[in-house]
């Protein structure tokens, strides 16, 4: 046989055991050399590789953790990006995912109530309105749909530019959305009457309605923040990159009295802002990144509802708890991976966190110590919501599932 023959022609030939001269055992060191060889073959598509890398180790650790979930919803076929819980009865959840699908389902048993059909891109935004009668779903392409929960039917839809965020007004059937072209849309639902608020010619990355219901704040990719009058659709205050952040805005929260605003940014800081005067009160540093090659973007900020504290969560896995009157960091809550969401308890200085290690934790804001934690996800948690009654946590994960965890709060 020619030495230049294609090795593939041997696939159907039988090997005679009498022709085998010697069986060679591969030592561990030689096996490692084979692994090195496969890494050097750049164009070969290996269908499966059992390499002993960090990702496999992390997955193995997740497999060893107990599943604390009361319910696991498995309706999606790809990563889940968003979730919300109904604010009136605390019995329903809505989830959206990379599979271009959204579902409304029951917290008690994970039963699918109905699918929000017709989306043509990843569903990245889902939210119930103030009285749980409607649910809005939005995909990355800008297709927004509103569904009536009682009849399980679509009652309104609209297509805008690529969608960045979606939020209901907390006291009226008014829906707000921010887009990649910097516009904020505001619709009455289901009539579809609308107003628009034009931004600084860059995408609006996040937004939130103030407690007074008359204003909203919006963050932009250029690091600026604008406070809008919803009725007049006019700008009341502007925080520019010169007075505020030098990087894109990632998160916003409004204090219950409406006078304070906290913002998080890719510039590794959070800012405490006066929404009435337009002044920056304080800057909270998130600390260094885990490595020089990584960012330490502040991904989540939230005001405590019962004490003058603000939580600042960043990609280095640290949630800093800052005292508002003194502007001093009181505690640090250290996690194994980057922070995704922080949510304060409604009546106590306890803060829920979820991060990229797939774990939900409850921390005491006064001591900075872990009170409880919940495991079960086999991938990163990408969104989290707490029911208004405080009894359940709902999470959306990259492992294609949503989970419901029961909250067993400690004695107060």
Protein Blocks (a to p, Z undefined) as FASTA:
>chain_A
ZZkbcfklmmmpccdfklpmbdcdddfklmmmmmmmmmmmmkbccfbdcbfbfklmmmmm
mmmpccfbfbdcfkbcbdcfbdcddfklopaccdddfkopacdddfklopafbdcehiab
dcfbdcddfkopaccdddfkopacdddfklopafbdcdddddfbdcddfkbccdddddfk
opacddddfklpacddddehiacfbdcddfklpaccdddfkopacdddfklopafbdcdf
klmcfbdcfbdcddfklpaccdddfkopacdddfknopafbdcdebjafbfkbccddfbd
cddfkbccdddddfkopacdddfklopafbdcddfbdcfbdcddfkbccdcdddfkopac
dddfklopafbdcehiabdcfbdcddfklpaccdddfkopacddddddddZZ
